[in-house]
């Protein structure tokens, strides 16, 4: 059975250096866009990570409206691929995903 992690369980989590955001895009123009906006994307990763640590369940709509994160799926991928954050997802009403942190009991 899965259970949401209470935010206080994360107080001793190691700090993530979000300035280390790196990835290679498949097109030169995309890579240039990434490099020009790297600081903004790093900050969005921090915002998403902090919300997840508080126990929030994020959807693309919630991330956009509450946190001005325009591409939640990409920030989730960055957190999972670069920093190995164990983010899970599930479909809500079979139509859209929400992302969260959980533990297994």
C-alpha positions in Angstrom: 0.0 0.0 0.0 1.3 3.4 -0.9 1.2 6.3 1.5 2.0 9.9 0.9 5.2 11.1 2.7 4.5 13.8 5.3 6.6 16.9 4.6 8.5 16.5 8.0 10.1 13.3 6.7 12.1 15.4 4.2 13.7 17.8 6.7 17.0 15.8 6.5 17.1 15.4 2.8 20.4 16.3 1.1 20.4 19.7 -0.6 20.2 19.6 -4.4 22.5 22.0 -6.3 20.1 23.1 -9.0 22.8 25.0 -10.8 23.9 21.7 -12.2 21.0 21.4 -14.5 22.5 19.9 -17.7 21.1 18.1 -20.7 21.6 17.9 -24.4 18.8 18.8 -26.8 18.4 17.1 -30.1 18.4 20.3 -32.2 20.8 23.2 -32.1 18.0 25.8 -31.7 16.5 23.8 -28.8 19.9 23.7 -27.1 20.4 27.4 -27.5 17.0 28.0 -26.0 17.9 25.7 -23.0 21.3 27.5 -22.5 19.6 30.9 -22.6 17.0 29.9 -20.1 18.9 27.5 -17.9 18.6 29.7 -14.7 14.9 30.0 -15.2 14.5 26.2 -15.7 16.7 25.5 -12.6 14.5 27.8 -10.5 11.4 26.0 -11.8 13.0 22.7 -10.7 13.5 24.2 -7.2 9.9 25.4 -7.1 8.5 22.0 -8.2 10.8 20.1 -5.8 9.7 22.3 -2.8 6.0 21.8 -3.6 6.5 18.0 -3.8 8.4 18.0 -0.5 5.4 19.8 1.1 3.3 16.8 0.0 1.5 18.6 -2.8 0.2 16.6 -5.8 1.0 18.6 -8.9 -0.8 18.7 -12.2 0.3 20.7 -15.2 -2.6 23.1 -14.6 -1.8 23.6 -10.9 1.9 24.1 -11.6 1.1 26.7 -14.3 -1.5 28.6 -12.3 0.0 28.4 -8.8 3.7 28.4 -9.6 4.0 29.8 -13.2 5.8 26.6 -14.3 4.9 26.2 -17.9 6.3 22.7 -18.6 5.8 20.6 -15.5 6.5 17.4 -17.4 10.0 18.6 -18.4 10.8 19.8 -14.8 9.6 16.4 -13.5 11.9 14.6 -16.0 14.8 16.8 -15.0 14.3 16.0 -11.3 14.0 12.3 -12.0 16.8 12.0 -14.5 19.4 14.4 -13.2 18.9 14.2 -9.4 17.1 10.8 -9.0 14.1 12.3 -7.2 11.6 9.4 -6.8 8.6 11.2 -8.2 5.6 9.1 -9.0 2.5 9.8 -11.1 -1.0 8.6 -11.5 -3.9 9.4 -13.8 -6.8 11.3 -12.2 -10.2 10.2 -13.6 -8.2 8.6 -16.5 -7.6 11.9 -18.1 -4.6 13.8 -16.7 -1.6 13.0 -14.5 -0.7 14.3 -11.1 2.9 14.0 -9.8 3.8 13.3 -6.1 6.3 11.8 -3.8 5.3 8.6 -1.9 6.8 5.8 0.2 5.9 2.1 0.3 4.7 0.7 3.6 
